[in-house]
């Protein structure tokens, strides 16, 4: 059969062009990592290389996503370095949460308890915070001595020092501690408002009066400030069916996309259950953002939402 000269010429031209292309271009989209792969890579990089609070946030994300043993190994490997930084108690919390060895966990928890009970009070606030988190993460129960210390701190120390001790009393069976925390949401002290909202988001009280006070505090926000992400995230977590929830969500999404490190991270904690798969591409640029908390926040949401969607499809 005679050869078609036009067809032969076209095939030769295509072959020549393909030979000139780099291999990466030939692979095209198939060579591009998925959004999930990019999220895992960003999260791993922060956990492995960062030494700010974002490292702890990355560890928390790994735990929530079912990768706890990896976190324990990282914090154990870098313990000598971390033990002399402000991340000391947080690093011990990550080690205690990540290990499956109950004796190892008990030893690490005992270190946090010892530091919390130090008469100087130097590490008390951080100790109370991390032990409260361990209450939810590994069912830690406060010994009577630390409950008594928390009660004494509430009775004698300045208000700003009482927020986490009230949290201790709440998880230790206190009946009015959460209500006392909600009263602090209208404090003139910015830090008190911020910490109270943070503790209440973790406690997740069901009392309608407390939820109403959290809602009112969020609605009372007039200007941008460091407490906004804390108050709005607490309101959205505790009262997701509120008429204002869509507005809170919109403001938190804006903080996630354009805010500062802590604002992004606090916003992300409320948005985990309020971002749809269609919105995930908006978060992709944050995976390479200079701020490590931006990378952690975006990665955690992407992986959480995709895992939830995959689980729903498998039903």
PyMOL commands that set and color helices and strands:
alter all, ss='L'
color gray80, all
select helices_A, chain A and resi 5-20+23-31+35-49+53-64+68-77+79-82+88-98+102-116+124-138+144-156+159-161+163-171+177-186+190-203+208-219+228-238+245-258+261-271+277-288+292-314
alter helices_A, ss='H'
color red, helices_A
deselect
rebuild
show_as cartoon
